[in-house]
Each structure stands twice: as structure tokens, then as C-alpha cells.
Amino acid sequence: MPEGDTLARTADGLRPHLVGRRVLGARARGGAQVGRLVGSRVDEVESAGKNLLMRFSNGLELRTHMRMHGSWHRYRPGERWRRPAARAVVTLEVEGAVAVCFDAPVVELFDAHAEAIHPALARLGPDLLAPSFDEDEAIRRLRDPARATTTIGEALLDQRALAGIGNVWRCEVLFLERVDPFLRVNHVDDATLGRLVSTARRLLLASAGRSGGTARPIAGGARGAATSRLWVYGRAGRPCRRCGTILRSTRLGRDLPRLLTWCPTCQGDGSLEGRGTVGAAPGALDG
């Protein structure tokens, strides 16, 4: 599933070719009445967590969510598409460019004024990539009593607590901070929660290209990079880069189990029994 950094890069790539230009043609598969956009101007292209949002001068807003396989492409008029037209769920034609969304299962067109009460968008936690990101609010949401007995490995993926982190960065963040993924949130101290949130933001900013090039988040990779360039994600059964222990994996989560990879020596053996409060040393691995 594309994570927040991927959506941010997508928005950054589309924005110069769409914003300020009039919609010449629009079509969508399914129920979204995107024909209503024709004649309007593209005002904004932004990411919000794992959502891509386009706002138009006629007061409408287009939301797409990529889930596992969706992606946006940008083409020149008449250029051959890299995927079959049958997989296109939204096509927007503007002066000088064509934007095509392939395979996304969520496509919505709604009044932009309704964004504040949108059932998915209104519940999002602080966006890790937003300039105004509120770390205290993200920690407060992680500390919500409803999440007290949730494992920290699950809580980091809860977009209602903090938006943008997905499975790749979940695995990498927990490893970098030496945190047992199976610790319940109420067994994770405040300092460690703060480091997890801060590291997650640093990784996503670096991967999205918004960190000024000063961060080195992982072993040289980013979302979608070869697993040989990541610390733990996708490397189950191979030696830990830090201690040599064979990395383990399991599916974690009740509603949407995702494959978690971790080091049983650096982070814990995966047992929920007898877990106390963790207090991993900051800066355990700088890459």
C-alpha cells in the first residue's frame, strides 16, 4: 500500500502540471461524476496521509485512495500510457497534460466544504508530512485509552492517531528505535513514544524529498526500494544488519493484518507475556 511519502511525491509531481490549468476533459469509472469538473481550474493538489486530494475552482474536491495497487501517472497529450486504459479509474485532461489514476479502489467527488466532516478525512490524525505537524497531538492520540492495550506495532498504523505511516516505515521505525512491536501502548513510556513519532516523521520527510537532504533514514533505500537496502522490511529469514540474529515475521493486526518483520534480539522475541515499560536508548542506529 502506498504510504504518505509516496502520496506526497505523487502530489509534488502532479502539482506543476495541473495547478492553475483548466480541466478540458474528465471521466471516471464507477459513480464519481467527474464530468462536473470540466471547465473548472485545478486549484490545489495535496496529500493527506494516504489520500490524494485535488481541489477545483468550482468548489469540488476529488479524493483518491490507492490502497494496495493504485497510482497516479502524468502524460503528455497523445503519449502512450504505461498501463492498459481498462485499468484507469480517473482521467483528467488539462492544457498540456493528462493525469490518469490507475487501479485505485476509492474515487470520490464531493463539495470541498464537506472535507471537515468527511467520514475518512475528518478522522485522520496529524499528518506526519505536514509543515504544521503536531507531535504532541499525535502522542495524545496514541495515548487514547481505546488504544491502551493495542500493540505499538498496530497503533503506528492507525491513521486516526497519526497519518501517513504504513507497513514499511512501521517496521523500520520500530527497529531503528529498538522497540518491541508487541508491547502494548500502555507499556511504552512517553520518551519512547516521542522518539517513534519523531523518527517516523524524519523517515517520511526524507523519503518524500522534503528534508533538505540532511536525513539518512535507512540503509540507502526508500519506499519501494529493493529490500536489500532496508533494515528489516522484507528481510525475514535473513540476518539482522545490527546483531546478526535471523529476522522474524508474522502478521499483526485484527482488522487488516499486515506482515511485520522484526529482530528478536534487538527488539524482543515476540512474546506478550511479562512485558514491562520500554526505554530504548535514542540514536541507537544512525545508519
N, C-alpha and C positions, 0 to 999 in steps of 0.2 A: 504494500500500500504506500503510495507517495506520502512523504512526511512534509512537515511545514517548510523545511528548507527547499524541497523540490517545488512546492507551490510558489514560494517566494521567487525562486529563479524563473519559474514559468511566467509569473506576473511581470517580473522585470524584463523578460524577453519580449512579451507581447505589448507592453505599455508604449514603447516608442512608435509602434506600427499601428496602434489603434486609437490612442487617446487624441481627441481633437478632430477625429475624422468622422464623416457621416456614414451611416450604415446604408449601403446600396442594396443589399440583399441579405436575407436571414431565413434559415429553415432549420427545423429540428425534427427529430424522430420522437414520437410519443406525443404527450399532451401539451408541451410548452408552446404557447402561441407567440413564438419569437418574431413572426411577421410584423408584430406591433412595433418592432424596433426600427423598421425601415424608415429612413428619413431623419431619425434622431442622430445625435452626436454621442460618441463614446466619451464620457467624462472621466471615468476612473477605472483602472484595472488593479485590483488588490488581492492579496491573500489574507485569509483569516483562519489560522490554524491549518486544517487540511482542506479548506474550501477556497475556490477561486471565485471572486466576485467582480462583476462588471456593472458599472452604474452608467445610466444614459441620461441625456438631457431632457427626455420626456418623463422623467421621474420613475422609470422602471429599472429593475435590477435583475441581473441574471446570475444565478448561483449554480456552480457545478461542483460535485464531489467525486473524486477519482476512484475511491475505494481501492481495489487491488490493481486494476489494469487500465484505468483511464489516463488520458494525456491530451494536452493541447499542442497543436502544431501550427506554425505560421508559414504560409506560402506566398509567392508572388502570383498575381493573376495569371492563370494559364499553366502554372507549374504543375508537374505531375505529383500527385500525393504519394506519400511513402506507405500508406495503408489503404486497403480497399474502401471505396466510397460507402459500401454497405455497413461499415463499422463506424461511420460518422454519426454522432448523435446531435451535434450542433455545428452549423456552418454560418459564419458571419463574413460578409464581403464588405470591405470599406475601400476607400480610394487608395489604390496601390498595394493592397494586401488582402489575403484571405486567411481567416483564423478558423481552424477546424478542431473540434473536440471529438476524440475517438474513445469509444468503449466506456465512457463514464455512465454509471447507472443512475446518477442523480442529476437531473437538469430541472431547474425551477426558474420561472419568471414571475416576479411579484413587485408590488409597489415598494419603492425604496424606503418610504416612511414606515413600512411594517417591519424593517430589519430589527428594530429594538424589541419586537415581540415575536420574532420568528422562532418557532419551536426548537430549531437546531442552533441557530446563531446566537440567540439571546442567552443560551445556557453555557456558551463557551467560557472557559476560564481565561486568564490573561494570556495573550499571545506572546510566546517566547521571542518572536522576531519583531515585535512592535517596538518602536522607539520609546514608547511610554510604558513599557512592560513594568508591572508592579509585582516585584518579587515577594513582598510581604503578603499581598493578596493571594498569590499562588500558594504560599506556605499555609496561610489561613484556610484555604480551601482543602489542601491536603490534610489538614488537621480537623476537618469537619468530622464530628462524631460518627457520621454514617460511614466513614472510611477507616475508623479506628482499628478494626480487625481485618481490614483488607491488606494483602501483602503489598509491600512497597513496589514490587515488580508490576503489580496490576495497577496500583494507584498512579504511577507515572504515565500510564497510557490513557487515563481518564481525562478526556478533553474538557470536562467540566471543571477540572482542577487547574490544569494548565494546558494550553492549546498548542499543538504543533509537533509534539514528540511522538514518534512511532516506534516500531519494534527494533529497528536498527539502533537508534540512539538510546532507547531504553537499555538495551544490552550493554552498549559501550559506556554509558554514564555510570551504571551500577558497577561495572568493572573498574573504571578509572578511579572511582571513589571507594573501592574495596567494600562495597555494601552487599550483604546477603540479600538476594532478591526475594527471599521467602520470609523475611522479617515483616511482622505486622507493623503498620504505620505507627501504632501507639508504642512500639518498641524502638522507634528510630528517634534519636534526640534532635533537638532543634538545629544544632550546628550542622549535623549531617544532612538534614533536610535542606538547609540553606545551601550547602555545597552541591547537592544533587541538582537543585534548581539552577544555581549559577553555572554549573558545568554544562547542563543541558542547553542553556541559552548560549553559552560560548561556542559549543559544538555546532548548533544550528546556524548561528550568525556566520561562523567561519565557512560552513558548507554552502550557505546562501551567498557568500561573497560580500557580506556586509560588515565584516570585522576589521576592515582596513588592512587585511593581510598579516595581522600580527599574531593570530592564534594558530597553534598547531594541534588540532583536536585529537587526531588519531594517527595511526602509523602511516599516514600519507593519503588515506582514502576519504571518500565522502559517500553520501547516499548513492547507491547504485554502483559503487566501485567494486572491483574484484575483492572477494573475501580474503584473499591473501594480504590485503592492505588494511584490514580491520583487526582490532584487538581480539574480539571474541565472536562477534556476529557471524553466523555461517561457518564457524570453525569447530563445531562439535566433533569430538574424537581426535582432535589434533592437540599438540602441546601448547600450554599457556605460554605466551610470549614473555611473561614475567617470571614464572617459577617452574615451568616445565610440566606441571600437572596436566593430565589429559582433561580437556574441557568437556563438560556435560551439557545436555539439553533436555528440555521437557516442555510440554505445552502447559501454559499457565493462564488462567482466566476462566470465568464462569460463562459469561455471555458470548465472548468471541475469543476462544483460547488461541494464543499466539506462541510460537516456538521461541522459548527463552534459552539462551546459551550463557553459561557462567563457569567460573573456575572454582571448584570445591575447596581449594586451598586458600586462594586469595580472598574469596567471598563467603565461603560456607558450604557445607555438604548437602544442603537442600532439605534438611530436617526442620520441621516446625517446632519440634519439642524443645523446651528449655531455653528458648531464645530470650536473651536479655536485651538491654539497650546497647546499640552500636555506637561507636565513636571513632570512626576511621580517621587516620591522620590525613590532613589536607595535603594536596600536592604529591600524592603517593606515586603518581606516574606522570611525567611531563611529555612523554612521547619521544 
